[in-house]
Amino acid sequence: MPQLSPRGLTVLVVDDEPDVRDLLVEYFRERGCEVTSAAEGREAIGLLQRTPGRYSLVVTDLQLPGVDGLAVLRAARAANPSVYVVIITGYASLDSAIEAVRLGAYDYLTKPFSLGQIDVIVKRMADRLSLEAENRQLARQAGDRDTSDLRHTVGTRLDAIEGRLQRIEALLTQLSLAKSQR
């Protein structure tokens, strides 16, 4: 199965801390992404509303001047229901994490975070996009195949997904252990 890379993603980075914003912008640009940045929530919401569907990934701080990252999350999902939104915050709480996920956040990171954590998120996102594309292709081919062939193909694909998820969980465990040892 072809793997999607972050190349070609259109990313919006929203953070009022210039160092964090610049680091993330550079990270995504180095990987071939088209990146736009905003320093505050209202600016980000304006970008999302003026260009609905443009961004495939939004990385936003939770605490922003003007409006918060949850408002940016809502605007991003309204502009593009399939957008991936990652919330980052230096003020993490269980309540804000639950609210972010309930509103459709793809992930939630606490500051300070490592670029390795961003790598894992982008890899998971690319794998998911690849699987979605493959599922659409299989659905189109389903009319041309015998049901038993389709069951076998789906079973094989599910095994592959399970293997990928196990590798991702192992990476996340390694990252967590490395972070806790610091």
PARO-919483 format. One record per atom (N, C-alpha, C): atom name; x, y, z. Coordinates in pm, 1 decimal, always signed. Last residue first. Layout:
REM PARO-919483
REC   torse         c1         c2         c3
REC      CA          X          Y          Z
...
REM end
This chain:
REM PARO-919483
REC   torse         c1         c2         c3
REC       N    +1355.9    +1214.7    +3141.4
REC      CA    +1426.1    +1343.2    +3138.1
REC       C    +1423.4    +1411.7    +3270.8
REC       N    +1197.5     +997.3    +3149.4
REC      CA    +1333.7     +979.1    +3198.4
REC       C    +1412.6    +1108.8    +3199.6
REC       N     +963.5    +1070.6    +3027.3
REC      CA     +960.5    +1054.3    +3171.6
REC       C    +1100.6    +1037.9    +3231.4
REC       N    +1043.2    +1065.5    +2759.1
REC      CA    +1003.9    +1193.3    +2819.8
REC       C    +1007.4    +1183.9    +2971.3
REC       N    +1085.0     +794.7    +2721.4
REC      CA    +1197.1     +887.7    +2703.0
REC       C    +1166.0    +1021.1    +2770.1
REC       N     +825.1     +699.6    +2762.8
REC      CA     +933.0     +657.7    +2851.5
REC       C    +1051.0     +753.8    +2842.7
REC       N     +696.4     +823.6    +2547.6
REC      CA     +652.7     +851.4    +2683.5
REC       C     +761.6     +814.4    +2784.4
REC       N     +828.1     +707.9    +2332.4
REC      CA     +833.1     +852.7    +2352.5
REC       C     +796.6     +889.1    +2494.3
REC       N     +755.1     +438.1    +2371.7
REC      CA     +895.8     +477.3    +2375.3
REC       C     +909.7     +626.7    +2400.7
REC       N     +477.9     +462.6    +2337.0
REC      CA     +530.6     +415.2    +2464.9
REC       C     +677.1     +453.8    +2479.3
REC       N     +471.7     +540.5    +2069.9
REC      CA     +419.5     +630.7    +2172.2
REC       C     +470.1     +591.1    +2310.7
REC       N     +577.3     +308.9    +1950.8
REC      CA     +647.5     +437.5    +1939.4
REC       C     +601.3     +534.5    +2046.9
REC       N     +373.4     +126.9    +2017.5
REC      CA     +509.8     +103.9    +2066.9
REC       C     +590.8     +232.6    +2060.4
REC       N     +160.5     +238.1    +1876.4
REC      CA     +153.3     +230.3    +2022.6
REC       C     +291.3     +207.9    +2082.3
REC       N     +259.5     +197.6    +1616.8
REC      CA     +237.0     +333.7    +1666.0
REC       C     +232.1     +333.9    +1818.3
REC       N     +258.8      -83.3    +1603.5
REC      CA     +384.8      -10.3    +1589.9
REC       C     +371.5     +131.9    +1643.3
REC       N      -16.5     -130.5    +1634.0
REC      CA      +76.1     -183.4    +1734.4
REC       C     +210.7     -112.1    +1727.1
REC       N     -110.6       -9.7    +1399.7
REC      CA     -150.3      +44.2    +1529.5
REC       C      -57.6       -4.7    +1640.3
REC       N       +1.6     -181.3    +1208.4
REC      CA      +41.9      -40.1    +1214.5
REC       C       +7.2      +19.7    +1349.6
REC       N     -138.0     -419.8    +1268.0
REC      CA       +7.8     -414.2    +1278.5
REC       C      +58.6     -271.8    +1289.4
REC       N     -398.7     -338.9    +1208.3
REC      CA     -365.1     -380.0    +1344.2
REC       C     -214.3     -374.4    +1366.7
REC       N     -372.0     -299.2     +932.7
REC      CA     -405.3     -186.3    +1020.6
REC       C     -366.0     -219.1    +1163.7
REC       N     -326.9     -561.4     +849.7
REC      CA     -224.3     -458.9     +827.2
REC       C     -247.9     -338.2     +917.7
REC       N     -570.8     -677.4     +918.7
REC      CA     -447.4     -726.3     +981.2
REC       C     -335.6     -623.6     +966.9
REC       N     -734.4     -536.2     +743.4
REC      CA     -752.0     -518.1     +887.2
REC       C     -629.6     -567.8     +964.1
REC       N     -641.8     -637.7     +499.2
REC      CA     -625.0     -495.1     +530.1
REC       C     -639.2     -469.3     +679.7
REC       N     -725.8     -903.5     +521.9
REC      CA     -583.4     -873.2     +506.7
REC       C     -556.2     -728.3     +544.2
REC       N    -1003.6     -860.7     +531.8
REC      CA     -934.0     -925.0     +643.4
REC       C     -784.4     -896.4     +639.8
REC       N    -1045.1     -751.7     +277.0
REC      CA    -1073.6     -671.0     +395.4
REC       C    -1002.4     -730.1     +517.2
REC       N     -975.0     -975.8     +120.8
REC      CA     -902.7     -849.2     +107.2
REC       C     -922.4     -761.4     +230.6
REC       N    -1169.9    -1162.6     +204.7
REC      CA    -1027.0    -1191.3     +221.8
REC       C     -945.6    -1061.8     +216.5
REC       N    -1402.2    -1029.9     +124.3
REC      CA    -1381.4    -1062.0     +265.8
REC       C    -1234.5    -1088.9     +294.7
REC       N    -1357.9    -1024.2     -153.8
REC      CA    -1364.8     -898.4      -80.2
REC       C    -1341.0     -922.9      +68.7
REC       N    -1373.8    -1294.0     -213.3
REC      CA    -1249.4    -1220.8     -240.6
REC       C    -1245.8    -1092.0     -160.2
REC       N    -1640.7    -1335.9     -143.4
REC      CA    -1535.6    -1404.1      -67.2
REC       C    -1400.2    -1337.5      -89.8
REC       N    -1776.6    -1180.1     -336.3
REC      CA    -1784.0    -1145.6     -194.4
REC       C    -1674.2    -1212.1     -113.7
REC       N    -1598.2    -1092.9     -631.5
REC      CA    -1677.7    -1190.2     -558.4
REC       C    -1670.9    -1156.0     -409.4
REC       N    -1595.4     -761.6     -766.8
REC      CA    -1533.9     -879.2     -705.3
REC       C    -1637.4     -970.7     -642.6
REC       N    -1701.4     -526.3     -852.4
REC      CA    -1637.2     -610.2     -953.2
REC       C    -1583.8     -741.6     -896.3
REC       N    -1791.1     -387.5     -637.3
REC      CA    -1890.9     -430.1     -735.0
REC       C    -1834.1     -527.1     -836.1
REC       N    -1551.9     -317.6     -513.6
REC      CA    -1637.8     -419.8     -452.8
REC       C    -1741.9     -471.6     -551.1
REC       N    -1414.2     -106.4     -611.3
REC      CA    -1385.7     -236.9     -671.6
REC       C    -1481.6     -345.5     -622.7
REC       N    -1503.3      +96.2     -443.5
REC      CA    -1532.5     +104.6     -587.5
REC       C    -1513.5      -31.1     -655.1
REC       N    -1397.4       +3.3     -204.3
REC      CA    -1543.1      +13.7     -217.6
REC       C    -1582.8      +22.2     -364.7
REC       N    -1126.0      +29.0     -258.2
REC      CA    -1183.5     -104.5     -240.1
REC       C    -1335.6     -102.4     -254.8
REC       N    -1110.1     +310.5     -265.7
REC      CA    -1077.1     +232.1     -384.0
REC       C    -1137.4      +92.1     -374.5
REC       N    -1175.8     +369.1       -0.6
REC      CA    -1260.6     +421.0     -110.0
REC       C    -1236.9     +341.0     -237.9
REC       N     -961.3     +241.7     +125.8
REC      CA    -1098.0     +194.8     +149.8
REC       C    -1193.2     +244.2      +41.6
REC       N     -749.4     +401.5      +36.8
REC      CA     -755.3     +261.3       -2.8
REC       C     -896.1     +204.2      +17.3
REC       N     -814.6     +639.1     +165.5
REC      CA     -808.8     +635.5      +19.0
REC       C     -819.6     +492.0      -31.7
REC       N     -791.9     +551.9     +431.7
REC      CA     -920.2     +602.6     +382.1
REC       C     -924.6     +598.8     +229.6
REC       N     -519.3     +485.5     +438.6
REC      CA     -620.0     +380.8     +457.2
REC       C     -757.3     +425.5     +407.0
REC       N     -410.5     +742.4     +403.7
REC      CA     -381.4     +637.5     +307.7
REC       C     -485.1     +525.2     +316.3
REC       N     -502.9     +868.7     +634.0
REC      CA     -543.5     +920.3     +502.7
REC       C     -521.9     +814.9     +394.6
REC       N     -365.3     +710.3     +824.3
REC      CA     -512.4     +712.4     +821.4
REC       C     -564.4     +762.9     +686.7
REC       N     -101.3     +771.4     +764.6
REC      CA     -149.1     +632.7     +754.6
REC       C     -301.0     +628.9     +744.0
REC       N     -105.7    +1046.2     +821.6
REC      CA      -77.7    +1001.3     +685.0
REC       C     -124.6     +857.7     +664.2
REC       N     -156.9    +1030.7    +1100.5
REC      CA     -249.9    +1100.5    +1011.4
REC       C     -230.5    +1054.4     +866.7
REC       N      +70.3     +898.3    +1189.1
REC      CA      -62.3     +839.0    +1210.7
REC       C     -164.8     +900.3    +1115.4
REC       N     +259.5    +1093.1    +1111.2
REC      CA     +264.5     +957.1    +1054.7
REC       C     +129.2     +887.9    +1070.1
REC       N     +184.1    +1306.7    +1271.6
REC      CA     +177.3    +1321.5    +1125.6
REC       C     +180.7    +1185.0    +1058.5
REC       N     +235.2    +1192.5    +1525.4
REC      CA     +100.4    +1237.8    +1489.4
REC       C      +85.3    +1247.0    +1338.0
REC       N     +512.3    +1146.0    +1508.6
REC      CA     +420.3    +1033.8    +1530.7
REC       C     +278.3    +1073.1    +1489.0
REC       N     +608.4    +1412.2    +1476.6
REC      CA     +633.6    +1309.4    +1374.4
REC       C     +534.3    +1194.2    +1386.2
REC       N     +533.4    +1519.6    +1721.8
REC      CA     +467.6    +1570.1    +1600.3
REC       C     +487.8    +1469.6    +1487.3
REC       N     +713.5    +1379.7    +1878.7
REC      CA     +570.0    +1360.1    +1901.2
REC       C     +490.4    +1408.3    +1779.3
REC       N     +949.8    +1486.0    +1779.2
REC      CA     +922.8    +1343.2    +1761.7
REC       C     +775.8    +1310.6    +1783.7
REC       N     +949.1    +1737.5    +1875.2
REC      CA     +915.3    +1721.9    +1733.4
REC       C     +893.6    +1574.7    +1699.3
REC       N     +790.6    +1740.6    +2197.2
REC      CA     +906.1    +1717.5    +2110.2
REC       C     +858.9    +1708.3    +1965.3
REC       N     +660.3    +1998.2    +2410.8
REC      CA     +645.7    +1874.9    +2334.1
REC       C     +770.3    +1860.1    +2248.6
REC       N     +612.7    +2140.3    +2732.3
REC      CA     +689.0    +2132.2    +2608.1
REC       C     +667.5    +1996.0    +2541.3
REC       N     +276.4    +2122.1    +2629.0
REC      CA     +406.9    +2186.7    +2614.4
REC       C     +485.7    +2160.3    +2741.5
REC       N      +84.2    +1839.2    +2531.1
REC      CA     +121.2    +1937.5    +2632.0
REC       C     +259.7    +1993.4    +2600.6
REC       N     -154.5    +1776.9    +2274.7
REC      CA      -17.3    +1769.8    +2324.7
REC       C       +6.5    +1875.9    +2430.5
REC       N     -392.3    +1590.9    +2125.5
REC      CA     -378.2    +1692.9    +2229.9
REC       C     -239.1    +1675.5    +2290.4
REC       N     -567.9    +1517.8    +1816.3
REC      CA     -470.8    +1489.2    +1921.5
REC       C     -457.6    +1610.8    +2011.2
REC       N     -798.5    +1582.6    +1682.8
REC      CA     -732.3    +1457.1    +1647.7
REC       C     -632.1    +1417.9    +1755.8
REC       N    -1100.2    +1716.0    +1809.4
REC      CA     -954.7    +1724.4    +1798.0
REC       C     -897.0    +1587.2    +1767.5
REC       N    -1379.6    +1723.1    +1841.5
REC      CA    -1322.9    +1666.3    +1719.5
REC       C    -1173.4    +1681.9    +1702.9
REC       N    -1498.4    +1787.3    +2076.4
REC      CA    -1521.5    +1879.1    +1964.4
REC       C    -1455.5    +1832.3    +1834.6
REC       N    -1395.4    +1588.8    +2238.3
REC      CA    -1539.4    +1590.4    +2213.2
REC       C    -1573.8    +1678.9    +2092.7
REC       N    -1130.9    +1673.9    +2251.2
REC      CA    -1162.7    +1549.7    +2180.4
REC       C    -1311.5    +1544.0    +2146.0
REC       N    -1169.4    +1909.7    +2404.2
REC      CA    -1106.7    +1914.2    +2271.9
REC       C    -1141.0    +1789.6    +2190.3
REC       N    -1283.1    +1807.4    +2641.7
REC      CA    -1359.0    +1900.9    +2558.1
REC       C    -1301.4    +1905.7    +2416.5
REC       N    -1067.1    +1655.1    +2735.5
REC      CA    -1195.8    +1590.5    +2704.0
REC       C    -1277.8    +1679.4    +2611.9
REC       N     -879.1    +1859.1    +2774.1
REC      CA     -850.4    +1748.7    +2682.5
REC       C     -979.2    +1679.6    +2639.6
REC       N    -1001.9    +2015.2    +2968.4
REC      CA     -978.1    +2073.9    +2835.6
REC       C     -946.7    +1965.0    +2733.3
REC       N    -1014.8    +1825.9    +3181.8
REC      CA    -1136.9    +1885.5    +3126.7
REC       C    -1114.2    +1942.6    +2987.1
REC       N     -746.4    +1773.7    +3234.1
REC      CA     -830.6    +1665.4    +3185.4
REC       C     -957.1    +1721.7    +3121.4
REC       N     -527.6    +2024.3    +3107.5
REC      CA     -615.3    +1972.0    +3211.8
REC       C     -699.2    +1861.6    +3150.2
REC       N     -239.2    +2218.6    +3037.6
REC      CA     -321.9    +2100.2    +3013.9
REC       C     -406.7    +2066.9    +3136.0
REC       N     -104.0    +2453.5    +2947.4
REC      CA     -197.9    +2452.6    +3060.6
REC       C     -294.4    +2336.3    +3046.7
REC       N      +26.8    +2461.3    +2718.8
REC      CA     +111.4    +2458.8    +2836.6
REC       C      +28.0    +2450.2    +2963.0
REC       N      -84.5    +2277.8    +2434.0
REC      CA     -107.0    +2368.6    +2546.0
REC       C       -2.2    +2351.1    +2654.9
REC       N     -231.9    +2209.2    +2119.9
REC      CA     -111.9    +2210.1    +2203.6
REC       C     -134.4    +2310.3    +2316.3
REC       N     -437.4    +2007.5    +1921.3
REC      CA     -433.5    +2111.4    +2024.5
REC       C     -302.0    +2096.7    +2100.2
REC       N     -485.0    +1947.0    +1590.0
REC      CA     -402.2    +1908.8    +1704.0
REC       C     -397.5    +2028.8    +1797.8
REC       N     -715.2    +1835.6    +1358.9
REC      CA     -678.6    +1946.0    +1447.3
REC       C     -601.9    +1889.1    +1565.5
REC       N     -784.3    +1767.5    +1028.0
REC      CA     -720.9    +1713.8    +1148.0
REC       C     -676.4    +1833.2    +1231.2
REC       N    -1091.9    +1796.5     +848.9
REC      CA     -964.0    +1852.4     +891.9
REC       C     -914.2    +1780.5    +1017.3
REC       N    -1339.5    +1726.7     +757.5
REC      CA    -1238.4    +1621.1     +759.7
REC       C    -1100.0    +1672.6     +802.1
REC       N    -1496.6    +1959.4     +758.1
REC      CA    -1526.8    +1852.1     +854.2
REC       C    -1421.2    +1741.7     +860.1
REC       N    -1401.5    +2268.6     +735.6
REC      CA    -1362.6    +2144.3     +670.0
REC       C    -1384.7    +2029.1     +767.9
REC       N    -1526.4    +2470.4     +877.4
REC      CA    -1473.0    +2501.2     +744.6
REC       C    -1438.4    +2375.6     +664.7
REC       N    -1589.1    +2344.5    +1116.2
REC      CA    -1697.9    +2400.8    +1035.9
REC       C    -1651.2    +2426.4     +892.9
REC       N    -1333.8    +2279.6    +1206.2
REC      CA    -1426.4    +2169.5    +1174.4
REC       C    -1544.8    +2219.7    +1091.3
REC       N    -1239.3    +2541.9    +1247.2
REC      CA    -1170.9    +2452.1    +1153.4
REC       C    -1263.5    +2339.2    +1110.4
REC       N    -1413.0    +2635.5    +1444.8
REC      CA    -1410.5    +2701.1    +1313.9
REC       C    -1345.5    +2611.1    +1208.4
REC       N    -1342.1    +2461.7    +1658.5
REC      CA    -1479.9    +2465.6    +1605.8
REC       C    -1483.7    +2524.5    +1465.2
REC       N    -1068.7    +2534.8    +1686.6
REC      CA    -1107.8    +2397.6    +1654.7
REC       C    -1248.1    +2393.8    +1594.7
REC       N    -1099.1    +2799.8    +1768.0
REC      CA    -1029.4    +2771.5    +1642.2
REC       C    -1065.2    +2630.1    +1595.1
REC       N    -1220.9    +2751.6    +2011.7
REC      CA    -1296.3    +2826.1    +1910.0
REC       C    -1231.9    +2805.2    +1772.4
REC       N    -1008.2    +2624.5    +2136.5
REC      CA    -1131.4    +2547.9    +2113.2
REC       C    -1220.1    +2617.8    +2010.7
REC       N     -816.2    +2825.8    +2161.1
REC      CA     -795.6    +2719.4    +2063.2
REC       C     -918.1    +2633.5    +2038.3
REC       N     -998.8    +3140.9    +2215.2
REC      CA     -910.5    +3029.1    +2248.8
REC       C     -903.0    +2924.2    +2137.6
REC       N     -964.9    +3480.3    +2107.2
REC      CA    -1046.5    +3360.1    +2126.1
REC       C     -952.4    +3241.7    +2145.3
REC       N     -758.9    +3683.3    +2237.1
REC      CA     -883.1    +3697.9    +2159.9
REC       C     -977.4    +3583.2    +2185.6
REC       N     -467.8    +3478.4    +2258.0
REC      CA     -534.4    +3607.6    +2276.2
REC       C     -660.3    +3614.1    +2189.4
REC       N     -500.0    +3134.8    +2367.0
REC      CA     -465.6    +3234.9    +2266.1
REC       C     -528.6    +3368.5    +2301.9
REC       N     -447.4    +2823.8    +2468.1
REC      CA     -458.0    +2957.6    +2526.8
REC       C     -407.4    +3059.6    +2425.0
REC       N     -397.8    +2615.4    +2283.4
REC      CA     -526.4    +2625.1    +2352.0
REC       C     -549.3    +2766.2    +2405.8
REC       N     -258.6    +2636.3    +1955.6
REC      CA     -243.8    +2647.9    +2100.1
REC       C     -383.3    +2658.7    +2160.3
REC       N     -303.8    +2413.7    +1680.8
REC      CA     -336.0    +2536.2    +1752.4
REC       C     -309.4    +2525.4    +1901.4
REC       N     -279.0    +2308.1    +1366.0
REC      CA     -211.1    +2288.6    +1494.1
REC       C     -229.6    +2419.1    +1569.5
REC       N     -464.4    +2156.0    +1123.0
REC      CA     -452.9    +2278.3    +1202.5
REC       C     -388.1    +2239.7    +1334.5
REC       N     -464.9    +2020.3     +800.3
REC      CA     -416.5    +2006.7     +936.8
REC       C     -408.8    +2144.5    +1001.0
REC       N     -572.3    +2097.2     +566.2
REC      CA     -593.1    +1957.2     +601.3
REC       C     -547.2    +1930.2     +744.6
REC       N     -734.2    +2390.5     +454.3
REC      CA     -637.4    +2329.6     +545.0
REC       C     -673.5    +2184.5     +575.8
REC       N     -951.0    +2455.7     +283.3
REC      CA     -812.0    +2469.0     +239.1
REC       C     -716.1    +2387.3     +325.0
REC       N    -1211.7    +2457.7     +369.1
REC      CA    -1163.4    +2337.2     +303.3
REC       C    -1017.0    +2342.5     +263.0
REC       N    -1255.3    +2806.7     +324.1
REC      CA    -1305.1    +2679.5     +377.5
REC       C    -1252.2    +2560.6     +296.7
REC       N    -1122.2    +3071.4     +358.9
REC      CA    -1076.4    +2964.8     +269.2
REC       C    -1123.3    +2828.8     +319.5
REC       N    -1239.4    +3236.1     +545.8
REC      CA    -1218.4    +3289.3     +410.4
REC       C    -1180.3    +3181.0     +310.4
REC       N    -1236.6    +3079.5     +776.0
REC      CA    -1365.2    +3116.3     +717.1
REC       C    -1350.4    +3168.1     +573.4
REC       N     -961.9    +3055.7     +829.4
REC      CA    -1043.2    +2935.3     +808.2
REC       C    -1175.1    +2968.3     +738.4
REC       N     -891.6    +3324.5     +868.2
REC      CA     -830.2    +3245.7     +760.8
REC       C     -914.4    +3123.1     +727.2
REC       N    -1051.2    +3380.4    +1097.1
REC      CA    -1070.7    +3454.1     +971.6
REC       C    -1012.5    +3378.4     +852.8
REC       N     -931.5    +3210.8    +1281.9
REC      CA    -1070.9    +3187.8    +1243.4
REC       C    -1102.6    +3259.8    +1112.8
REC       N     -678.7    +3334.2    +1299.8
REC      CA     -691.4    +3197.0    +1250.5
REC       C     -833.4    +3168.5    +1202.9
REC       N     -750.4    +3581.8    +1411.8
REC      CA     -682.3    +3577.3    +1282.4
REC       C     -697.9    +3438.0    +1220.1
REC       N     -852.2    +3495.2    +1657.8
REC      CA     -941.1    +3561.9    +1560.7
REC       C     -881.6    +3560.0    +1419.8
REC       N     -619.9    +3379.3    +1787.1
REC      CA     -736.3    +3301.8    +1746.9
REC       C     -825.7    +3366.7    +1643.4
REC       N     -286.6    +3468.5    +1669.4
REC      CA     -398.7    +3473.2    +1763.3
REC       C     -523.2    +3411.0    +1701.4
REC       N      -97.0    +3434.9    +1480.1
REC      CA      -50.5    +3459.0    +1616.4
REC       C     -163.6    +3464.3    +1717.3
REC       N      -67.1    +3192.1    +1222.3
REC      CA     -144.1    +3300.7    +1283.7
REC       C     -100.0    +3311.5    +1429.2
REC       N      +60.0    +3068.9     +909.5
REC      CA      +60.1    +3079.9    +1055.2
REC       C      -22.3    +3200.0    +1098.7
REC       N      +68.5    +2808.2     +669.1
REC      CA      +27.2    +2943.3     +703.7
REC       C      +29.4    +2949.8     +855.2
REC       N     +241.4    +2595.0     +448.7
REC      CA     +212.9    +2635.3     +586.1
REC       C     +173.9    +2782.5     +592.6
REC       N     +261.8    +2305.3     +271.6
REC      CA     +227.8    +2446.0     +255.8
REC       C     +178.8    +2492.9     +392.8
REC       N     +530.8    +2075.1     +326.7
REC      CA     +393.4    +2119.5     +347.3
REC       C     +379.8    +2267.5     +311.8
REC       N     +784.1    +1964.6     +320.3
REC      CA     +714.7    +1988.2     +195.1
REC       C     +570.4    +2031.3     +208.2
REC       N     +922.5    +1955.5     +552.2
REC      CA     +861.8    +1830.4     +506.9
REC       C     +774.4    +1849.8     +383.0
REC       N     +990.6    +2212.9     +606.5
REC      CA    +1098.9    +2119.5     +574.1
REC       C    +1045.2    +1987.2     +521.4
REC       N     +737.6    +2307.0     +684.8
REC      CA     +795.2    +2349.2     +555.6
REC       C     +906.1    +2254.5     +512.7
REC       N     +711.7    +2191.7     +941.6
REC      CA     +622.8    +2149.2     +832.8
REC       C     +676.9    +2189.9     +695.8
REC       N     +926.8    +2322.5    +1079.0
REC      CA     +913.0    +2176.8    +1078.7
REC       C     +828.3    +2131.4     +958.9
REC       N     +859.6    +2594.3    +1048.1
REC      CA     +980.5    +2540.6     +985.4
REC       C     +974.0    +2388.3     +974.8
REC       N     +624.9    +2599.4    +1204.6
REC      CA     +620.8    +2639.0    +1063.4
REC       C     +741.3    +2580.3     +990.3
REC       N     +728.2    +2523.9    +1455.5
REC      CA     +631.5    +2437.6    +1386.3
REC       C     +622.7    +2471.4    +1237.2
REC       N     +900.6    +2742.0    +1506.8
REC      CA     +951.2    +2604.7    +1507.3
REC       C     +858.2    +2512.1    +1429.0
REC       N     +720.0    +2959.6    +1504.9
REC      CA     +825.6    +2950.6    +1403.3
REC       C     +882.7    +2810.0    +1393.0
REC       N     +561.3    +2893.7    +1732.4
REC      CA     +499.6    +2908.3    +1600.3
REC       C     +605.4    +2891.1    +1490.9
REC       N     +755.1    +2902.7    +1934.8
REC      CA     +682.1    +2778.4    +1908.7
REC       C     +623.2    +2781.5    +1767.5
REC       N     +835.8    +3172.9    +1913.9
REC      CA     +932.6    +3063.5    +1902.2
REC       C     +865.6    +2930.5    +1869.0
REC       N     +596.9    +3328.2    +1951.7
REC      CA     +667.6    +3327.8    +1822.4
REC       C     +765.4    +3210.7    +1806.9
REC       N     +303.5    +3230.8    +2087.1
REC      CA     +446.3    +3230.5    +2120.0
REC       C     +525.3    +3219.7    +1989.4
REC       N      +52.1    +3198.2    +1990.2
REC      CA      +91.9    +3335.4    +2021.0
REC       C     +237.8    +3345.1    +2063.6
REC       N      -27.3    +2993.4    +1716.5
REC      CA      +32.5    +3002.3    +1849.1
REC       C      +78.2    +3145.6    +1871.7
REC       N     -121.6    +2786.3    +1468.4
REC      CA     -173.2    +2898.4    +1546.7
REC       C     -110.9    +2893.0    +1686.3
REC       N      -78.1    +2682.4    +1143.1
REC      CA      -18.0    +2679.2    +1276.0
REC       C      -62.6    +2805.0    +1349.7
REC       N     -217.1    +2491.6     +897.2
REC      CA     -231.6    +2620.3     +966.0
REC       C     -178.0    +2602.2    +1106.4
REC       N     -116.8    +2322.4     +602.8
REC      CA     -116.9    +2330.8     +748.0
REC       C     -136.3    +2475.1     +793.3
REC       N     -167.0    +2088.7     +368.4
REC      CA     -180.5    +2232.4     +386.9
REC       C     -209.0    +2253.8     +535.0
REC       N      +46.7    +1835.5     +242.2
REC      CA      -48.8    +1881.5     +342.5
REC       C      -51.2    +2034.1     +344.1
REC       N     +256.8    +1788.8      +72.7
REC      CA     +126.9    +1815.2      +12.9
REC       C      +20.1    +1854.6     +113.1
REC       N     +418.2    +1564.8     +280.5
REC      CA     +429.1    +1650.3     +162.6
REC       C     +290.6    +1666.6     +100.4
REC       N     +387.4    +1369.8     +467.0
REC      CA     +325.7    +1498.4     +497.7
REC       C     +332.7    +1594.9     +378.5
REC       N     +304.7    +1086.2     +256.2
REC      CA     +396.8    +1162.8     +340.0
REC       C     +327.8    +1293.7     +373.5
REC       N     +142.2     +777.1     +236.3
REC      CA     +137.1     +920.6     +214.7
REC       C     +239.4     +986.1     +305.7
REC       N     +240.2     +474.1      +93.0
REC      CA     +235.6     +556.9     +213.0
REC       C     +229.1     +703.1     +172.4
REC       N      +62.0     +225.3      -83.4
REC      CA     +145.5     +343.9      -85.8
REC       C     +127.8     +424.3      +42.0
REC       N      +84.7     -117.0       +0.0
REC      CA       +0.0       +0.0       +0.0
REC       C      +89.3     +123.4       +0.0
REM end
